[in-house]
């Protein structure tokens, strides 16, 4: 993407957009909540795409508000938000978002701005945002087009959803189960980068809409199958049980057919980096870390690896035996277990939580590549601990499950 992307915007339009930045900071989430209400009310078929749980929690509106704010603040130089664009574009590709859906979004975003701001949203402001949205949408459409074409041209690649059969179902812990997936058509499947994800399309009897959920691949690439390891999300804190995770755990069995999209995602292991690799996970955040671990022992057998997993107890600790097996078989791998609430007989290397002092005691160096994933609280803490260990931001890599959120603040 070059500066040509904003050539179509005159200086007056840019000035109006920049002037609305404080308003977006103050009312952004209110605007995007109203946007989803209006759009999904007028186009209920789009409920097949959007995660309704994230809507209820407010995560999705907040993430959209942050994106709109970033675009407005960088309207002179949209290149500055290219990493965010690419991250969202990967998710859009995985969800099979189409160019013709962008005008629907634009129309309802403008309606929401007018609805929330009232008379303060003058005709000049609405017109400026209409033009700016057109430019921003074109950036997304262009990036996503390149991604679709690249995927389609890969060996085994495909667009839209493809039917896969569950060939194995393995209970990994009290709450996590793995599903091994192979293509129904028997043809080749696309490779992927360790850390990427697929989207599962759940067509559940009695549900008015299909449900799309993204799950990290939990094994090394090029195994002839995909594996996802799914945590069953039980009801808690006023939220119902996870529709898709419950469906997968309770209704999907060996022999079941599941439509999935091709692998996507901008969070993946840099296998050109030979420095020590530190993998940290909390709960089901283990899944992309397992893909990285399984990959690095094959492709970089001499690279030092520190694998740290945090869980409440052994009951909910998935793939423990596999990590121990890898640690014993590969002398360059060291693994640690941290249990918050260990049960009687549980063995771990640390009770409680990961902290900076403990990390400093086990890390061989802070000049390493750090990857981590888990619940947002775990990730905020992990980031702060790594900064206390004087790790450079460029060496810190993480994945957030669900709508994007700033964990570094």
Number of C-alpha atoms within 10 A of each C-alpha: 10 11 10 10 17 18 11 12 17 12 11 11 20 20 14 17 23 18 14 17 19 13 13 21 14 11 15 24 20 17 25 26 22 20 25 20 15 18 21 15 12 12 12 12 14 14 17 17 18 18 16 14 15 14 15 12 11 15 19 24 23 22 19 19 21 20 18 20 21 18 25 26 21 17 23 19 16 22 18 14 15 17 11 16 19 18 15 19 25 23 20 18 24 26 25 19 16 12 15 9 10 16 13 13 17 20 15 20 24 19 17 22 23 18 14 18 14 10 9 11 16 12 11 12 18 17 15 19 22 16 17 23 22 15 19 18 16 15 22 18 19 13 18 24 16 11 17 19 13 12 19 15 12 12 12 13 18 19 14 14 17 17 16 23 20 21 16 14 20 12 15 19 16 13 19 22 20 23 23 19 24 22 21 14 10 8 11 14 20 20 19 19 22 27 30 25 30 23 23 24 22 22 17 15 9 6 10 11 16 17 20 22 20 22 20 29 27 27 24 24 21 14 10 13 20 26 25 23 27 24 24 21 17 13 10 8 5 6 12 11 14 14 18 22 20 16 15 22 20 10 11 17 15 14 13 14 18 21 18 23 24 26 26 26 24 18 19 21 23 13 15 7 12 13 14 20 23 24 24 25 25 25 21 25 25 26 29 32 29 24 23 27 26 19 21 22 19 10 10 13 14 15 17 21 25 21 21 21 26 27 25 18 20 22 14 17 23 25 19 14 11 12 20 15 11 17 18 13 11 15 12 16 22 18 18 17 19 22 23 15 14 18 12 8 7 11 14 15 10 15 17 13 17 22 14 17 11 12 17 16 9 11 14 14 13 18 14 20 21 23 24 24 26 25 15 17 10 20 22 15 17 27 22 17 19 20 16 14 16 12 19 14 11 8 13 16 16 20 22 17 16 14 16 18 15 10 16 11 7
